Amino acid sequence: MSIKKVGIVGAGTMGSAIAEVFAYNGYNVILKDQTIELAERGRENAKRIIEGYEKISNEKVKKEITKIEGYGIKLTEEQKSSITKSLSVNVPVKEVEERIIVTSKNDEMSDCDLIIEAAFEDQAVKNQIFRELSDFSNNAIIASNTSSLSITEMSKNLKKPENGIIMHFFNPPYLLPLVEVVPSLFTSNETLTAVMDLLHGMKNHRENMVPVLAKEREGFIVNRLLIPFINEASKMLDYGIATEKDIDIAMKKGAGFPMGPFELADMIGIDVVKDVMNVFEKTYGDQYKTSQLIRRMSEAGKLGRKTKEGFYKY
């Protein structure tokens, strides 16, 4: 199965970032949301991502030249040019931007080979999206970016349930290469092979994408371990055992984590943490009960980086 054109349903933070990754890899992308204004906002976010990558790449060259000259070495223009050439990354900003087309209509994705829904974590919402997509796209692979919900239940809403699968990207996908691939009870070997082959041939701004195969159980691999870790850290904070800063420092300097639980929570989104924990509590029982602090912060709209305030202020 050849995948040339990709549709993304949901132009929010995650959907637009996934769109950027596919466009960066040369795929034509249809980015869809409920209104054209929301879809345009998503394309602007994708544009900021690729332009930010170009800016960082250019700054890397300047910093390296400044670092060398800081040792008292005077570089010639020819040497500077050579360093620039060796370190520069060809960032196809214009091409990436042109590959992303926005829409508010499902039928404009009718010729897509792969459609990924990236709506918020609600089983009923995702079931409905799959049902709508199935009405006009019989042959496309229909994937969900869910981090915890049932792809088997979603796939029952497809005319061809064997085309349904989970492709769970991590935020931000242009920096984090992992994609959890989760087949449903219906998923065909052809669909699974096509998705794994696709991802093995892709890269983000840092490295090649890395797909891993997981069984359909709520939370899959990463979130099954990560989200309860964040939830437990929030309980420690609520009990007054330590400050968020000291807990983050302890886990980074004592356990070797690159980020602390509260830094992670703010990046993921407090609302996402709450939604996933709600799924875990329903599935696995009271040991996965959402902390009161996470609930209060979500209700207050203190969701992390995307609202400029979570456990930290931004």
WOGIFEN-V864057 format. One record per pair of residues at least 24 apart in sequence whose C-alpha atoms are under 10 Angstrom apart, sorted by the first residue. I is the first residue (numbers start at 1). GAP is how many residues later the second one is. Records with the same first field share a line. If there is no record, write none. Layout:
BEGIN
I->GAP, GAP
END
This chain:
BEGIN
1->112, 139, 140, 189, 190, 192, 193, 194, 196, 197
2->111, 112, 192, 195, 196
3->24, 109, 110, 111, 137, 138, 191, 192, 195
4->24, 25, 107, 108, 109, 110
5->24, 25, 94, 104, 106, 107, 108, 109, 110, 135
6->24, 25, 94, 103, 105, 106, 107, 108, 109, 110, 134, 135
7->24, 25, 93, 94, 95, 99, 101, 102, 103, 104, 105, 106, 107, 108, 109, 110, 133, 135
8->24, 25, 94, 101, 104, 106, 107, 108, 109, 110, 111, 135, 136, 137
9->24, 25, 30, 94, 95, 96, 97, 100, 106, 107, 108, 109, 110, 120, 124, 135
10->24, 28, 29, 32, 94, 106, 107, 108, 109, 110
11->24, 25, 27, 28, 29, 30, 31, 32, 33, 34, 35, 91, 92, 106, 107, 108
12->26, 27, 29, 30, 31, 33, 34, 106, 107, 108
13->28, 29, 32, 33, 105, 158, 159, 293
14->28, 31, 32, 104, 105, 106, 131, 155, 156, 157, 158, 159
15->24, 27, 28, 30, 31, 101, 102, 103, 104, 130, 154, 158
16->24, 25, 26, 27, 28, 29, 30, 31, 33, 84, 102
17->25, 26, 28, 29, 30, 31, 32, 33, 152, 153, 154, 155, 156, 157
18->28, 98, 100, 127, 151, 152, 153, 154, 155, 156, 186
19->24, 26, 27, 77, 80, 81, 82, 97, 154, 155
20->25, 26, 27, 28, 29, 30, 76, 77, 79, 80, 153, 154, 184
21->25, 28, 29, 75, 151, 152, 153, 154, 181, 182, 183, 184, 188
22->74, 77, 78, 152, 180, 181, 182
23->27, 69, 70, 72, 73, 74, 75, 76, 77
24->26, 67, 68, 69, 71, 72, 73, 75, 76, 150, 178, 179, 180, 181
25->67, 71, 176, 177, 178, 179
26->66, 69, 70, 73, 176
27->69, 72, 73
28->68, 70, 71, 72, 73, 84
29->67, 68, 69, 70, 71, 72, 73, 80, 83, 85, 86
30->69, 70, 71, 72, 73, 74, 76, 78, 79, 82, 85
31->69, 70, 71, 72, 73, 74, 77, 78, 84, 85
32->69, 70, 71, 72, 73, 74, 76, 77, 85
33->69, 70, 71, 72, 73, 85, 86
34->69, 70, 71, 72
35->67, 68, 69, 70
36->66, 67, 68, 69
37->65, 66, 67
38->64, 65, 66
39->62, 63, 64, 65
40->61, 62, 63, 64
41->61
42->58, 60
43->54, 57, 58, 59
44->53
46->50, 51, 54
47->46, 47, 49, 50, 51, 53
48->45, 49
49->44, 123, 125, 156
50->41, 42, 43, 44, 46, 47, 124, 155
51->40, 41, 42, 43, 45, 46
52->41
53->36, 38, 40, 121, 152
54->34, 35, 36, 37, 38, 39
55->36
56->33
57->30, 31, 32, 33, 34
58->26, 29, 30, 31, 33
59->29
60->24, 27, 28, 29
61->24, 25, 26, 27, 28
62->25
89->116
91->114
106->26, 27, 29, 30, 31
107->25, 26, 28, 29, 30
108->28
109->24, 27, 28, 31
110->24, 25, 26, 27, 28, 29, 30
111->25, 26, 28, 29
112->25, 27, 28, 29, 30
113->24, 25, 26, 27, 28, 29
114->25, 26, 27, 28, 29, 49, 80, 81
115->25, 26, 27, 28, 29, 49
116->25, 26, 27, 28, 29, 30, 48, 49, 50, 51, 52
117->25, 26, 27, 28, 29, 49, 50
118->25, 26, 27, 28, 49, 50, 51
119->25, 26, 27
120->25, 26, 27, 151, 152, 155
121->24, 25, 26, 27, 28, 150, 151, 154, 155, 158
122->24, 26, 27, 153, 154, 157
123->25, 26, 27, 28, 30, 31, 156
124->29, 30
125->29
126->24, 25, 27, 28, 29, 31
127->24, 25, 26, 27, 28, 29, 30, 31
128->26, 29, 30
129->25, 28, 29
130->24, 25, 26, 27, 28, 29, 31, 34
131->24, 25, 26, 27, 28
132->25, 26
133->24, 25, 26
134->24, 25, 26, 27, 29
135->24
138->25
139->24
140->24, 51
141->24, 46, 49, 50, 51, 53, 54
142->24, 25, 49
143->24, 25, 38, 39, 40, 48, 52
144->24, 25, 37, 38
145->24, 25, 34, 35, 36
146->34, 36, 72, 73, 130
147->33, 71, 72, 73, 74, 75, 76, 77, 125, 128, 129
148->68, 69, 70, 71, 72, 73, 75, 76, 127, 128, 129, 131, 132
149->67, 68, 69, 70, 71, 127, 130, 131
150->32, 33, 34, 66, 67, 68, 69
151->31, 32, 33, 34, 35, 36, 65, 66
152->30, 31, 32, 33, 34, 35, 64
153->31, 32
154->30
155->28, 29, 30, 31, 32
156->28, 29, 30
160->26, 27, 28
161->24, 25, 26, 27
162->24, 25, 26, 27, 28, 29, 30
163->24, 25, 26, 27, 28, 29
164->24, 27, 28
165->26, 27, 30
166->26, 29, 47, 48, 50
167->28, 29, 32, 44, 45, 46
168->43, 44, 52
169->40, 41, 42
170->52, 98
171->96, 97
172->32, 95, 96
173->30, 31, 32, 36
174->29, 30, 31, 32, 33, 35
175->28, 29, 30, 31, 32, 34
176->27, 28, 29, 30, 31, 32, 33, 34
177->25, 26, 27, 28, 29, 30, 31, 32, 33, 34
178->30, 31, 32, 33, 34, 44
179->30, 31, 32, 33, 34
180->30, 31, 32, 33, 34, 35, 40, 41, 42
181->30, 31, 32, 33, 34, 35, 39
182->30, 31, 32, 33, 34, 35, 38
183->30, 31, 32, 33
184->31, 32
185->30, 31
217->66
218->58, 61, 62, 65, 66
219->57, 58, 60, 61
223->50, 53, 54
224->52, 53, 56
226->35, 38, 39, 47
227->34, 37, 38, 41, 45, 46, 47, 49, 50, 53, 61, 63
228->45, 48, 49, 52, 59, 60, 61, 62, 63
229->32
230->30, 31, 32, 33, 34, 35, 40, 43, 47, 61, 64
231->30, 31, 34, 39, 42, 43, 46, 57, 58, 59, 60, 61, 62, 63
232->29, 56, 57, 58, 59
233->27, 28, 29, 58
234->27, 28, 31, 56, 57, 58, 59, 60, 77
235->55, 56, 57, 58, 59
236->55
237->25, 56
238->53, 54, 55, 56
239->54
244->67, 68
245->66, 67
261->50
262->42, 48, 49, 50
263->41, 42, 47, 48, 49
264->40, 47
265->29, 38, 39, 40, 45, 46, 47
266->36, 37, 38, 39, 40, 41, 42, 43, 44, 45, 46, 47, 48
267->36, 37, 38, 39, 43
268->35, 36, 37, 38
269->29, 33, 34, 35, 36, 37, 38, 41
270->24, 25, 26, 27, 28, 29, 31, 32, 33, 34, 35, 36, 40, 41
271->24, 26, 27, 28, 30, 31, 32, 33
272->26, 31
273->25, 30
274->24
END
